[in-house]
Amino acid sequence: MNADEFNALHPVGTPVVAYPLTRPEDETPEFFERLETITRTPARELGDGTPVIEVEGYAAGMPLAHVDVVTGGA
């Protein structure tokens, strides 16, 4: 999903689960962190085309590939 598609579906403040360094399926437990948070900026694309977003509790932009939107009130 690119930044424009994400922004059209998910406004700032959307609840998400973010994985700052690695996702659980990457099988690198030494780098795994799960952050239950909300988006704090619209998504944007970096110069290389990678879509990123900023979330509460994390200082840097996070690739959208490392963010799961919380659905169904979970």
CHARMM-style PDB file with segment names, atoms N, HN, CA, C and O in Angstrom:
ATOM      1  N   MET     1       0.849  -1.169   0.000  1.00  0.00      PROA
ATOM      2  CA  MET     1       0.000   0.000   0.000  1.00  0.00      PROA
ATOM      3  C   MET     1       0.899   1.237   0.000  1.00  0.00      PROA
ATOM      4  O   MET     1       1.873   1.300   0.750  1.00  0.00      PROA
ATOM      5  N   ASN     2       0.577   2.201  -0.826  1.00  0.00      PROA
ATOM      6  HN  ASN     2      -0.214   2.150  -1.436  1.00  0.00      PROA
ATOM      7  CA  ASN     2       1.372   3.425  -0.835  1.00  0.00      PROA
ATOM      8  C   ASN     2       0.797   4.430   0.162  1.00  0.00      PROA
ATOM      9  O   ASN     2      -0.260   4.192   0.746  1.00  0.00      PROA
ATOM     10  N   ALA     3       1.487   5.543   0.357  1.00  0.00      PROA
ATOM     11  HN  ALA     3       2.346   5.736  -0.117  1.00  0.00      PROA
ATOM     12  CA  ALA     3       1.101   6.535   1.355  1.00  0.00      PROA
ATOM     13  C   ALA     3      -0.287   7.123   1.075  1.00  0.00      PROA
ATOM     14  O   ALA     3      -1.089   7.264   1.997  1.00  0.00      PROA
ATOM     15  N   ASP     4      -0.578   7.465  -0.177  1.00  0.00      PROA
ATOM     16  HN  ASP     4       0.074   7.350  -0.926  1.00  0.00      PROA
ATOM     17  CA  ASP     4      -1.879   8.047  -0.509  1.00  0.00      PROA
ATOM     18  C   ASP     4      -3.017   7.071  -0.220  1.00  0.00      PROA
ATOM     19  O   ASP     4      -4.057   7.476   0.299  1.00  0.00      PROA
ATOM     20  N   GLU     5      -2.837   5.809  -0.546  1.00  0.00      PROA
ATOM     21  HN  GLU     5      -1.993   5.480  -0.968  1.00  0.00      PROA
ATOM     22  CA  GLU     5      -3.858   4.792  -0.272  1.00  0.00      PROA
ATOM     23  C   GLU     5      -4.086   4.648   1.232  1.00  0.00      PROA
ATOM     24  O   GLU     5      -5.227   4.582   1.688  1.00  0.00      PROA
ATOM     25  N   PHE     6      -2.992   4.599   2.000  1.00  0.00      PROA
ATOM     26  HN  PHE     6      -2.065   4.652   1.629  1.00  0.00      PROA
ATOM     27  CA  PHE     6      -3.111   4.480   3.450  1.00  0.00      PROA
ATOM     28  C   PHE     6      -3.862   5.682   4.020  1.00  0.00      PROA
ATOM     29  O   PHE     6      -4.773   5.517   4.832  1.00  0.00      PROA
ATOM     30  N   ASN     7      -3.485   6.884   3.601  1.00  0.00      PROA
ATOM     31  HN  ASN     7      -2.746   7.018   2.942  1.00  0.00      PROA
ATOM     32  CA  ASN     7      -4.118   8.101   4.123  1.00  0.00      PROA
ATOM     33  C   ASN     7      -5.594   8.188   3.779  1.00  0.00      PROA
ATOM     34  O   ASN     7      -6.382   8.714   4.565  1.00  0.00      PROA
ATOM     35  N   ALA     8      -5.977   7.680   2.619  1.00  0.00      PROA
ATOM     36  HN  ALA     8      -5.336   7.253   1.981  1.00  0.00      PROA
ATOM     37  CA  ALA     8      -7.390   7.705   2.227  1.00  0.00      PROA
ATOM     38  C   ALA     8      -8.238   6.809   3.125  1.00  0.00      PROA
ATOM     39  O   ALA     8      -9.430   7.059   3.305  1.00  0.00      PROA
ATOM     40  N   LEU     9      -7.634   5.775   3.684  1.00  0.00      PROA
ATOM     41  HN  LEU     9      -6.665   5.572   3.539  1.00  0.00      PROA
ATOM     42  CA  LEU     9      -8.368   4.823   4.512  1.00  0.00      PROA
ATOM     43  C   LEU     9      -8.218   5.062   6.012  1.00  0.00      PROA
ATOM     44  O   LEU     9      -9.095   4.681   6.788  1.00  0.00      PROA
ATOM     45  N   HSD    10      -7.115   5.690   6.430  1.00  0.00      PROA
ATOM     46  HN  HSD    10      -6.403   6.000   5.800  1.00  0.00      PROA
ATOM     47  CA  HSD    10      -6.778   5.764   7.849  1.00  0.00      PROA
ATOM     48  C   HSD    10      -6.323   7.166   8.237  1.00  0.00      PROA
ATOM     49  O   HSD    10      -5.214   7.568   7.886  1.00  0.00      PROA
ATOM     50  N   PRO    11      -7.157   7.920   8.953  1.00  0.00      PROA
ATOM     51  CA  PRO    11      -6.764   9.265   9.372  1.00  0.00      PROA
ATOM     52  C   PRO    11      -5.728   9.228  10.497  1.00  0.00      PROA
ATOM     53  O   PRO    11      -5.516   8.190  11.124  1.00  0.00      PROA
ATOM     54  N   VAL    12      -5.092  10.364  10.741  1.00  0.00      PROA
ATOM     55  HN  VAL    12      -5.265  11.207  10.231  1.00  0.00      PROA
ATOM     56  CA  VAL    12      -4.190  10.500  11.889  1.00  0.00      PROA
ATOM     57  C   VAL    12      -4.981  10.132  13.139  1.00  0.00      PROA
ATOM     58  O   VAL    12      -6.133  10.538  13.294  1.00  0.00      PROA
ATOM     59  N   GLY    13      -4.361   9.366  14.026  1.00  0.00      PROA
ATOM     60  HN  GLY    13      -3.425   9.036  13.901  1.00  0.00      PROA
ATOM     61  CA  GLY    13      -5.027   8.906  15.245  1.00  0.00      PROA
ATOM     62  C   GLY    13      -5.550   7.485  15.142  1.00  0.00      PROA
ATOM     63  O   GLY    13      -6.162   6.978  16.082  1.00  0.00      PROA
ATOM     64  N   THR    14      -5.315   6.836  14.003  1.00  0.00      PROA
ATOM     65  HN  THR    14      -4.818   7.248  13.240  1.00  0.00      PROA
ATOM     66  CA  THR    14      -5.748   5.456  13.813  1.00  0.00      PROA
ATOM     67  C   THR    14      -4.961   4.528  14.725  1.00  0.00      PROA
ATOM     68  O   THR    14      -3.733   4.613  14.770  1.00  0.00      PROA
ATOM     69  N   PRO    15      -5.642   3.635  15.462  1.00  0.00      PROA
ATOM     70  CA  PRO    15      -4.924   2.655  16.288  1.00  0.00      PROA
ATOM     71  C   PRO    15      -4.176   1.651  15.401  1.00  0.00      PROA
ATOM     72  O   PRO    15      -4.717   1.133  14.424  1.00  0.00      PROA
ATOM     73  N   VAL    16      -2.926   1.397  15.771  1.00  0.00      PROA
ATOM     74  HN  VAL    16      -2.487   1.818  16.564  1.00  0.00      PROA
ATOM     75  CA  VAL    16      -2.089   0.465  15.024  1.00  0.00      PROA
ATOM     76  C   VAL    16      -1.220  -0.341  15.986  1.00  0.00      PROA
ATOM     77  O   VAL    16      -1.028   0.036  17.142  1.00  0.00      PROA
ATOM     78  N   VAL    17      -0.706  -1.448  15.485  1.00  0.00      PROA
ATOM     79  HN  VAL    17      -0.862  -1.755  14.546  1.00  0.00      PROA
ATOM     80  CA  VAL    17       0.367  -2.180  16.141  1.00  0.00      PROA
ATOM     81  C   VAL    17       1.582  -1.993  15.245  1.00  0.00      PROA
ATOM     82  O   VAL    17       1.544  -2.301  14.054  1.00  0.00      PROA
ATOM     83  N   ALA    18       2.659  -1.485  15.832  1.00  0.00      PROA
ATOM     84  HN  ALA    18       2.690  -1.234  16.799  1.00  0.00      PROA
ATOM     85  CA  ALA    18       3.867  -1.195  15.067  1.00  0.00      PROA
ATOM     86  C   ALA    18       5.004  -2.098  15.536  1.00  0.00      PROA
ATOM     87  O   ALA    18       5.102  -2.451  16.711  1.00  0.00      PROA
ATOM     88  N   TYR    19       5.842  -2.451  14.600  1.00  0.00      PROA
ATOM     89  HN  TYR    19       5.763  -2.164  13.646  1.00  0.00      PROA
ATOM     90  CA  TYR    19       7.013  -3.290  14.853  1.00  0.00      PROA
ATOM     91  C   TYR    19       8.239  -2.512  14.389  1.00  0.00      PROA
ATOM     92  O   TYR    19       8.611  -2.597  13.219  1.00  0.00      PROA
ATOM     93  N   PRO    20       8.885  -1.743  15.296  1.00  0.00      PROA
ATOM     94  CA  PRO    20       9.945  -0.816  14.886  1.00  0.00      PROA
ATOM     95  C   PRO    20      11.111  -1.427  14.105  1.00  0.00      PROA
ATOM     96  O   PRO    20      11.522  -0.854  13.096  1.00  0.00      PROA
ATOM     97  N   LEU    21      11.642  -2.539  14.523  1.00  0.00      PROA
ATOM     98  HN  LEU    21      11.308  -3.005  15.342  1.00  0.00      PROA
ATOM     99  CA  LEU    21      12.828  -3.067  13.852  1.00  0.00      PROA
ATOM    100  C   LEU    21      12.554  -4.303  13.009  1.00  0.00      PROA
ATOM    101  O   LEU    21      13.112  -4.449  11.922  1.00  0.00      PROA
ATOM    102  N   THR    22      11.713  -5.179  13.494  1.00  0.00      PROA
ATOM    103  HN  THR    22      11.260  -5.061  14.378  1.00  0.00      PROA
ATOM    104  CA  THR    22      11.456  -6.435  12.796  1.00  0.00      PROA
ATOM    105  C   THR    22      10.057  -6.931  13.125  1.00  0.00      PROA
ATOM    106  O   THR    22       9.551  -6.708  14.225  1.00  0.00      PROA
ATOM    107  N   ARG    23       9.443  -7.595  12.175  1.00  0.00      PROA
ATOM    108  HN  ARG    23       9.854  -7.776  11.282  1.00  0.00      PROA
ATOM    109  CA  ARG    23       8.110  -8.165  12.397  1.00  0.00      PROA
ATOM    110  C   ARG    23       8.258  -9.557  13.016  1.00  0.00      PROA
ATOM    111  O   ARG    23       9.318 -10.172  12.896  1.00  0.00      PROA
ATOM    112  N   PRO    24       7.209 -10.059  13.677  1.00  0.00      PROA
ATOM    113  CA  PRO    24       7.316 -11.371  14.325  1.00  0.00      PROA
ATOM    114  C   PRO    24       7.701 -12.486  13.363  1.00  0.00      PROA
ATOM    115  O   PRO    24       8.444 -13.394  13.737  1.00  0.00      PROA
ATOM    116  N   GLU    25       7.213 -12.432  12.145  1.00  0.00      PROA
ATOM    117  HN  GLU    25       6.609 -11.695  11.841  1.00  0.00      PROA
ATOM    118  CA  GLU    25       7.503 -13.502  11.185  1.00  0.00      PROA
ATOM    119  C   GLU    25       8.938 -13.481  10.669  1.00  0.00      PROA
ATOM    120  O   GLU    25       9.361 -14.409   9.979  1.00  0.00      PROA
ATOM    121  N   ASP    26       9.690 -12.433  10.997  1.00  0.00      PROA
ATOM    122  HN  ASP    26       9.347 -11.680  11.558  1.00  0.00      PROA
ATOM    123  CA  ASP    26      11.089 -12.355  10.571  1.00  0.00      PROA
ATOM    124  C   ASP    26      12.005 -13.261  11.389  1.00  0.00      PROA
ATOM    125  O   ASP    26      13.161 -13.471  11.022  1.00  0.00      PROA
ATOM    126  N   GLU    27      11.496 -13.792  12.487  1.00  0.00      PROA
ATOM    127  HN  GLU    27      10.557 -13.621  12.785  1.00  0.00      PROA
ATOM    128  CA  GLU    27      12.231 -14.740  13.339  1.00  0.00      PROA
ATOM    129  C   GLU    27      13.576 -14.192  13.801  1.00  0.00      PROA
ATOM    130  O   GLU    27      14.591 -14.886  13.765  1.00  0.00      PROA
ATOM    131  N   THR    28      13.564 -12.942  14.235  1.00  0.00      PROA
ATOM    132  HN  THR    28      12.739 -12.377  14.265  1.00  0.00      PROA
ATOM    133  CA  THR    28      14.745 -12.329  14.840  1.00  0.00      PROA
ATOM    134  C   THR    28      14.339 -11.768  16.207  1.00  0.00      PROA
ATOM    135  O   THR    28      14.213 -10.554  16.370  1.00  0.00      PROA
ATOM    136  N   PRO    29      14.134 -12.657  17.187  1.00  0.00      PROA
ATOM    137  CA  PRO    29      13.591 -12.216  18.481  1.00  0.00      PROA
ATOM    138  C   PRO    29      14.449 -11.184  19.195  1.00  0.00      PROA
ATOM    139  O   PRO    29      13.927 -10.420  20.008  1.00  0.00      PROA
ATOM    140  N   GLU    30      15.732 -11.137  18.924  1.00  0.00      PROA
ATOM    141  HN  GLU    30      16.156 -11.757  18.264  1.00  0.00      PROA
ATOM    142  CA  GLU    30      16.579 -10.169  19.593  1.00  0.00      PROA
ATOM    143  C   GLU    30      16.269  -8.732  19.178  1.00  0.00      PROA
ATOM    144  O   GLU    30      16.658  -7.793  19.873  1.00  0.00      PROA
ATOM    145  N   PHE    31      15.578  -8.550  18.063  1.00  0.00      PROA
ATOM    146  HN  PHE    31      15.262  -9.313  17.499  1.00  0.00      PROA
ATOM    147  CA  PHE    31      15.203  -7.221  17.586  1.00  0.00      PROA
ATOM    148  C   PHE    31      13.702  -6.959  17.646  1.00  0.00      PROA
ATOM    149  O   PHE    31      13.243  -5.888  17.249  1.00  0.00      PROA
ATOM    150  N   PHE    32      12.942  -7.922  18.136  1.00  0.00      PROA
ATOM    151  HN  PHE    32      13.315  -8.792  18.459  1.00  0.00      PROA
ATOM    152  CA  PHE    32      11.485  -7.808  18.095  1.00  0.00      PROA
ATOM    153  C   PHE    32      10.956  -6.895  19.191  1.00  0.00      PROA
ATOM    154  O   PHE    32      11.352  -6.994  20.352  1.00  0.00      PROA
ATOM    155  N   GLU    33      10.055  -6.005  18.796  1.00  0.00      PROA
ATOM    156  HN  GLU    33       9.733  -5.925  17.852  1.00  0.00      PROA
ATOM    157  CA  GLU    33       9.326  -5.149  19.723  1.00  0.00      PROA
ATOM    158  C   GLU    33       7.943  -4.919  19.140  1.00  0.00      PROA
ATOM    159  O   GLU    33       7.797  -4.661  17.945  1.00  0.00      PROA
ATOM    160  N   ARG    34       6.934  -5.013  19.989  1.00  0.00      PROA
ATOM    161  HN  ARG    34       7.053  -5.222  20.960  1.00  0.00      PROA
ATOM    162  CA  ARG    34       5.547  -4.762  19.581  1.00  0.00      PROA
ATOM    163  C   ARG    34       5.089  -3.500  20.293  1.00  0.00      PROA
ATOM    164  O   ARG    34       5.175  -3.409  21.518  1.00  0.00      PROA
ATOM    165  N   LEU    35       4.605  -2.531  19.536  1.00  0.00      PROA
ATOM    166  HN  LEU    35       4.535  -2.605  18.541  1.00  0.00      PROA
ATOM    167  CA  LEU    35       4.191  -1.252  20.086  1.00  0.00      PROA
ATOM    168  C   LEU    35       2.732  -1.005  19.716  1.00  0.00      PROA
ATOM    169  O   LEU    35       2.415  -0.789  18.547  1.00  0.00      PROA
ATOM    170  N   GLU    36       1.841  -1.037  20.712  1.00  0.00      PROA
ATOM    171  HN  GLU    36       2.098  -1.213  21.662  1.00  0.00      PROA
ATOM    172  CA  GLU    36       0.431  -0.704  20.485  1.00  0.00      PROA
ATOM    173  C   GLU    36       0.308   0.796  20.635  1.00  0.00      PROA
ATOM    174  O   GLU    36       0.600   1.345  21.697  1.00  0.00      PROA
ATOM    175  N   THR    37      -0.127   1.467  19.568  1.00  0.00      PROA
ATOM    176  HN  THR    37      -0.364   1.021  18.705  1.00  0.00      PROA
ATOM    177  CA  THR    37      -0.033   2.926  19.519  1.00  0.00      PROA
ATOM    178  C   THR    37      -1.074   3.487  18.555  1.00  0.00      PROA
ATOM    179  O   THR    37      -2.001   2.788  18.145  1.00  0.00      PROA
ATOM    180  N   ILE    38      -0.905   4.758  18.202  1.00  0.00      PROA
ATOM    181  HN  ILE    38      -0.152   5.325  18.535  1.00  0.00      PROA
ATOM    182  CA  ILE    38      -1.745   5.406  17.186  1.00  0.00      PROA
ATOM    183  C   ILE    38      -0.843   6.171  16.221  1.00  0.00      PROA
ATOM    184  O   ILE    38       0.284   6.534  16.557  1.00  0.00      PROA
ATOM    185  N   THR    39      -1.359   6.406  15.020  1.00  0.00      PROA
ATOM    186  HN  THR    39      -2.274   6.111  14.747  1.00  0.00      PROA
ATOM    187  CA  THR    39      -0.598   7.212  14.064  1.00  0.00      PROA
ATOM    188  C   THR    39      -0.617   8.669  14.515  1.00  0.00      PROA
ATOM    189  O   THR    39      -1.611   9.148  15.062  1.00  0.00      PROA
ATOM    190  N   ARG    40       0.501   9.372  14.276  1.00  0.00      PROA
ATOM    191  HN  ARG    40       1.308   8.983  13.832  1.00  0.00      PROA
ATOM    192  CA  ARG    40       0.549  10.781  14.661  1.00  0.00      PROA
ATOM    193  C   ARG    40       0.792  11.726  13.479  1.00  0.00      PROA
ATOM    194  O   ARG    40       0.785  12.946  13.643  1.00  0.00      PROA
ATOM    195  N   THR    41       1.003  11.161  12.300  1.00  0.00      PROA
ATOM    196  HN  THR    41       1.009  10.170  12.167  1.00  0.00      PROA
ATOM    197  CA  THR    41       1.150  11.959  11.081  1.00  0.00      PROA
ATOM    198  C   THR    41       0.494  11.201   9.935  1.00  0.00      PROA
ATOM    199  O   THR    41       0.270   9.996  10.043  1.00  0.00      PROA
ATOM    200  N   PRO    42       0.183  11.888   8.843  1.00  0.00      PROA
ATOM    201  CA  PRO    42      -0.188  11.155   7.639  1.00  0.00      PROA
ATOM    202  C   PRO    42       1.029  10.391   7.123  1.00  0.00      PROA
ATOM    203  O   PRO    42       2.167  10.764   7.408  1.00  0.00      PROA
ATOM    204  N   ALA    43       0.792   9.340   6.378  1.00  0.00      PROA
ATOM    205  HN  ALA    43      -0.133   9.037   6.146  1.00  0.00      PROA
ATOM    206  CA  ALA    43       1.882   8.603   5.739  1.00  0.00      PROA
ATOM    207  C   ALA    43       2.482   9.478   4.631  1.00  0.00      PROA
ATOM    208  O   ALA    43       1.808  10.333   4.057  1.00  0.00      PROA
ATOM    209  N   ARG    44       3.753   9.240   4.354  1.00  0.00      PROA
ATOM    210  HN  ARG    44       4.300   8.545   4.820  1.00  0.00      PROA
ATOM    211  CA  ARG    44       4.444   9.944   3.263  1.00  0.00      PROA
ATOM    212  C   ARG    44       5.440   8.975   2.640  1.00  0.00      PROA
ATOM    213  O   ARG    44       5.741   7.927   3.212  1.00  0.00      PROA
ATOM    214  N   GLU    45       5.936   9.325   1.489  1.00  0.00      PROA
ATOM    215  HN  GLU    45       5.691  10.176   1.024  1.00  0.00      PROA
ATOM    216  CA  GLU    45       6.911   8.455   0.828  1.00  0.00      PROA
ATOM    217  C   GLU    45       8.296   9.095   0.873  1.00  0.00      PROA
ATOM    218  O   GLU    45       8.464  10.282   0.594  1.00  0.00      PROA
ATOM    219  N   LEU    46       9.283   8.275   1.232  1.00  0.00      PROA
ATOM    220  HN  LEU    46       9.147   7.311   1.458  1.00  0.00      PROA
ATOM    221  CA  LEU    46      10.667   8.731   1.227  1.00  0.00      PROA
ATOM    222  C   LEU    46      11.164   8.866  -0.206  1.00  0.00      PROA
ATOM    223  O   LEU    46      10.470   8.470  -1.143  1.00  0.00      PROA
ATOM    224  N   GLY    47      12.326   9.408  -0.379  1.00  0.00      PROA
ATOM    225  HN  GLY    47      12.889   9.729   0.381  1.00  0.00      PROA
ATOM    226  CA  GLY    47      12.905   9.600  -1.702  1.00  0.00      PROA
ATOM    227  C   GLY    47      13.030   8.327  -2.510  1.00  0.00      PROA
ATOM    228  O   GLY    47      12.949   8.356  -3.738  1.00  0.00      PROA
ATOM    229  N   ASP    48      13.229   7.194  -1.820  1.00  0.00      PROA
ATOM    230  HN  ASP    48      13.295   7.170  -0.823  1.00  0.00      PROA
ATOM    231  CA  ASP    48      13.337   5.922  -2.537  1.00  0.00      PROA
ATOM    232  C   ASP    48      11.979   5.261  -2.764  1.00  0.00      PROA
ATOM    233  O   ASP    48      11.908   4.152  -3.295  1.00  0.00      PROA
ATOM    234  N   GLY    49      10.886   5.948  -2.359  1.00  0.00      PROA
ATOM    235  HN  GLY    49      10.943   6.848  -1.928  1.00  0.00      PROA
ATOM    236  CA  GLY    49       9.541   5.424  -2.574  1.00  0.00      PROA
ATOM    237  C   GLY    49       8.968   4.630  -1.410  1.00  0.00      PROA
ATOM    238  O   GLY    49       7.813   4.209  -1.470  1.00  0.00      PROA
ATOM    239  N   THR    50       9.748   4.413  -0.346  1.00  0.00      PROA
ATOM    240  HN  THR    50      10.687   4.755  -0.297  1.00  0.00      PROA
ATOM    241  CA  THR    50       9.257   3.658   0.805  1.00  0.00      PROA
ATOM    242  C   THR    50       8.214   4.473   1.550  1.00  0.00      PROA
ATOM    243  O   THR    50       8.504   5.588   1.983  1.00  0.00      PROA
ATOM    244  N   PRO    51       6.988   3.936   1.711  1.00  0.00      PROA
ATOM    245  CA  PRO    51       5.981   4.661   2.484  1.00  0.00      PROA
ATOM    246  C   PRO    51       6.243   4.492   3.981  1.00  0.00      PROA
ATOM    247  O   PRO    51       6.455   3.380   4.465  1.00  0.00      PROA
ATOM    248  N   VAL    52       6.226   5.616   4.706  1.00  0.00      PROA
ATOM    249  HN  VAL    52       6.054   6.520   4.313  1.00  0.00      PROA
ATOM    250  CA  VAL    52       6.470   5.611   6.140  1.00  0.00      PROA
ATOM    251  C   VAL    52       5.400   6.438   6.853  1.00  0.00      PROA
ATOM    252  O   VAL    52       4.712   7.259   6.248  1.00  0.00      PROA
ATOM    253  N   ILE    53       5.286   6.191   8.161  1.00  0.00      PROA
ATOM    254  HN  ILE    53       5.845   5.523   8.652  1.00  0.00      PROA
ATOM    255  CA  ILE    53       4.361   6.942   8.999  1.00  0.00      PROA
ATOM    256  C   ILE    53       5.006   7.118  10.355  1.00  0.00      PROA
ATOM    257  O   ILE    53       5.870   6.329  10.739  1.00  0.00      PROA
ATOM    258  N   GLU    54       4.600   8.140  11.081  1.00  0.00      PROA
ATOM    259  HN  GLU    54       3.899   8.780  10.769  1.00  0.00      PROA
ATOM    260  CA  GLU    54       5.082   8.330  12.445  1.00  0.00      PROA
ATOM    261  C   GLU    54       3.972   7.909  13.403  1.00  0.00      PROA
ATOM    262  O   GLU    54       2.791   8.164  13.167  1.00  0.00      PROA
ATOM    263  N   VAL    55       4.388   7.254  14.498  1.00  0.00      PROA
ATOM    264  HN  VAL    55       5.347   7.047  14.690  1.00  0.00      PROA
ATOM    265  CA  VAL    55       3.440   6.775  15.500  1.00  0.00      PROA
ATOM    266  C   VAL    55       3.841   7.298  16.870  1.00  0.00      PROA
ATOM    267  O   VAL    55       5.009   7.607  17.103  1.00  0.00      PROA
ATOM    268  N   GLU    56       2.873   7.398  17.777  1.00  0.00      PROA
ATOM    269  HN  GLU    56       1.924   7.147  17.588  1.00  0.00      PROA
ATOM    270  CA  GLU    56       3.147   7.798  19.156  1.00  0.00      PROA
ATOM    271  C   GLU    56       4.095   6.788  19.793  1.00  0.00      PROA
ATOM    272  O   GLU    56       3.931   5.581  19.621  1.00  0.00      PROA
ATOM    273  N   GLY    57       5.084   7.283  20.527  1.00  0.00      PROA
ATOM    274  HN  GLY    57       5.217   8.265  20.667  1.00  0.00      PROA
ATOM    275  CA  GLY    57       5.990   6.413  21.246  1.00  0.00      PROA
ATOM    276  C   GLY    57       7.211   5.961  20.473  1.00  0.00      PROA
ATOM    277  O   GLY    57       7.996   5.154  20.970  1.00  0.00      PROA
ATOM    278  N   TYR    58       7.384   6.472  19.256  1.00  0.00      PROA
ATOM    279  HN  TYR    58       6.746   7.128  18.852  1.00  0.00      PROA
ATOM    280  CA  TYR    58       8.552   6.114  18.454  1.00  0.00      PROA
ATOM    281  C   TYR    58       8.999   7.363  17.709  1.00  0.00      PROA
ATOM    282  O   TYR    58       8.187   8.015  17.052  1.00  0.00      PROA
ATOM    283  N   ALA    59      10.271   7.701  17.803  1.00  0.00      PROA
ATOM    284  HN  ALA    59      10.930   7.172  18.337  1.00  0.00      PROA
ATOM    285  CA  ALA    59      10.755   8.997  17.321  1.00  0.00      PROA
ATOM    286  C   ALA    59      10.936   9.089  15.808  1.00  0.00      PROA
ATOM    287  O   ALA    59      10.882  10.187  15.253  1.00  0.00      PROA
ATOM    288  N   ALA    60      11.146   7.976  15.139  1.00  0.00      PROA
ATOM    289  HN  ALA    60      11.190   7.085  15.590  1.00  0.00      PROA
ATOM    290  CA  ALA    60      11.460   8.015  13.708  1.00  0.00      PROA
ATOM    291  C   ALA    60      10.261   7.577  12.866  1.00  0.00      PROA
ATOM    292  O   ALA    60       9.285   7.035  13.385  1.00  0.00      PROA
ATOM    293  N   GLY    61      10.355   7.821  11.565  1.00  0.00      PROA
ATOM    294  HN  GLY    61      11.148   8.261  11.144  1.00  0.00      PROA
ATOM    295  CA  GLY    61       9.352   7.293  10.655  1.00  0.00      PROA
ATOM    296  C   GLY    61       9.431   5.776  10.604  1.00  0.00      PROA
ATOM    297  O   GLY    61      10.517   5.199  10.669  1.00  0.00      PROA
ATOM    298  N   MET    62       8.287   5.140  10.489  1.00  0.00      PROA
ATOM    299  HN  MET    62       7.405   5.608  10.436  1.00  0.00      PROA
ATOM    300  CA  MET    62       8.216   3.682  10.461  1.00  0.00      PROA
ATOM    301  C   MET    62       7.653   3.236   9.110  1.00  0.00      PROA
ATOM    302  O   MET    62       6.622   3.752   8.675  1.00  0.00      PROA
ATOM    303  N   PRO    63       8.307   2.294   8.444  1.00  0.00      PROA
ATOM    304  CA  PRO    63       7.759   1.807   7.177  1.00  0.00      PROA
ATOM    305  C   PRO    63       6.353   1.244   7.373  1.00  0.00      PROA
ATOM    306  O   PRO    63       6.082   0.563   8.362  1.00  0.00      PROA
ATOM    307  N   LEU    64       5.467   1.531   6.430  1.00  0.00      PROA
ATOM    308  HN  LEU    64       5.687   2.085   5.626  1.00  0.00      PROA
ATOM    309  CA  LEU    64       4.101   0.995   6.533  1.00  0.00      PROA
ATOM    310  C   LEU    64       4.098  -0.524   6.588  1.00  0.00      PROA
ATOM    311  O   LEU    64       3.174  -1.120   7.142  1.00  0.00      PROA
ATOM    312  N   ALA    65       5.121  -1.160   6.022  1.00  0.00      PROA
ATOM    313  HN  ALA    65       5.872  -0.676   5.573  1.00  0.00      PROA
ATOM    314  CA  ALA    65       5.224  -2.622   6.083  1.00  0.00      PROA
ATOM    315  C   ALA    65       5.408  -3.125   7.509  1.00  0.00      PROA
ATOM    316  O   ALA    65       5.250  -4.319   7.767  1.00  0.00      PROA
ATOM    317  N   HSD    66       5.740  -2.228   8.441  1.00  0.00      PROA
ATOM    318  HN  HSD    66       5.869  -1.258   8.232  1.00  0.00      PROA
ATOM    319  CA  HSD    66       5.938  -2.605   9.839  1.00  0.00      PROA
ATOM    320  C   HSD    66       4.786  -2.127  10.716  1.00  0.00      PROA
ATOM    321  O   HSD    66       4.919  -2.066  11.938  1.00  0.00      PROA
ATOM    322  N   VAL    67       3.655  -1.786  10.096  1.00  0.00      PROA
ATOM    323  HN  VAL    67       3.547  -1.835   9.103  1.00  0.00      PROA
ATOM    324  CA  VAL    67       2.502  -1.279  10.820  1.00  0.00      PROA
ATOM    325  C   VAL    67       1.256  -2.067  10.414  1.00  0.00      PROA
ATOM    326  O   VAL    67       0.973  -2.243   9.229  1.00  0.00      PROA
ATOM    327  N   ASP    68       0.518  -2.537  11.424  1.00  0.00      PROA
ATOM    328  HN  ASP    68       0.747  -2.394  12.387  1.00  0.00      PROA
ATOM    329  CA  ASP    68      -0.764  -3.203  11.196  1.00  0.00      PROA
ATOM    330  C   ASP    68      -1.860  -2.366  11.815  1.00  0.00      PROA
ATOM    331  O   ASP    68      -1.793  -2.030  12.997  1.00  0.00      PROA
ATOM    332  N   VAL    69      -2.866  -2.026  11.031  1.00  0.00      PROA
ATOM    333  HN  VAL    69      -2.920  -2.300  10.071  1.00  0.00      PROA
ATOM    334  CA  VAL    69      -4.006  -1.267  11.542  1.00  0.00      PROA
ATOM    335  C   VAL    69      -4.842  -2.171  12.426  1.00  0.00      PROA
ATOM    336  O   VAL    69      -5.118  -3.317  12.070  1.00  0.00      PROA
ATOM    337  N   VAL    70      -5.247  -1.657  13.580  1.00  0.00      PROA
ATOM    338  HN  VAL    70      -5.023  -0.726  13.870  1.00  0.00      PROA
ATOM    339  CA  VAL    70      -6.115  -2.402  14.490  1.00  0.00      PROA
ATOM    340  C   VAL    70      -7.549  -2.244  13.986  1.00  0.00      PROA
ATOM    341  O   VAL    70      -8.042  -1.128  13.828  1.00  0.00      PROA
ATOM    342  N   THR    71      -8.208  -3.373  13.736  1.00  0.00      PROA
ATOM    343  HN  THR    71      -7.807  -4.280  13.864  1.00  0.00      PROA
ATOM    344  CA  THR    71      -9.574  -3.348  13.225  1.00  0.00      PROA
ATOM    345  C   THR    71     -10.516  -4.028  14.206  1.00  0.00      PROA
ATOM    346  O   THR    71     -10.090  -4.824  15.043  1.00  0.00      PROA
ATOM    347  N   GLY    72     -11.788  -3.709  14.097  1.00  0.00      PROA
ATOM    348  HN  GLY    72     -12.134  -3.062  13.418  1.00  0.00      PROA
ATOM    349  CA  GLY    72     -12.807  -4.378  14.903  1.00  0.00      PROA
ATOM    350  C   GLY    72     -12.725  -4.113  16.385  1.00  0.00      PROA
ATOM    351  O   GLY    72     -13.200  -4.919  17.185  1.00  0.00      PROA
ATOM    352  N   GLY    73     -12.124  -2.984  16.774  1.00  0.00      PROA
ATOM    353  HN  GLY    73     -11.738  -2.328  16.124  1.00  0.00      PROA
ATOM    354  CA  GLY    73     -12.058  -2.636  18.180  1.00  0.00      PROA
ATOM    355  C   GLY    73     -11.121  -3.508  18.991  1.00  0.00      PROA
ATOM    356  O   GLY    73     -11.183  -3.496  20.220  1.00  0.00      PROA
ATOM    357  N   ALA    74     -10.248  -4.268  18.330  1.00  0.00      PROA
ATOM    358  HN  ALA    74     -10.198  -4.277  17.331  1.00  0.00      PROA
ATOM    359  CA  ALA    74      -9.340  -5.159  19.049  1.00  0.00      PROA
ATOM    360  C   ALA    74      -8.160  -4.424  19.624  1.00  0.00      PROA
ATOM    361  OT1 ALA    74      -7.302  -5.035  20.260  1.00  0.00      PROA
TER     362      ALA     74
END
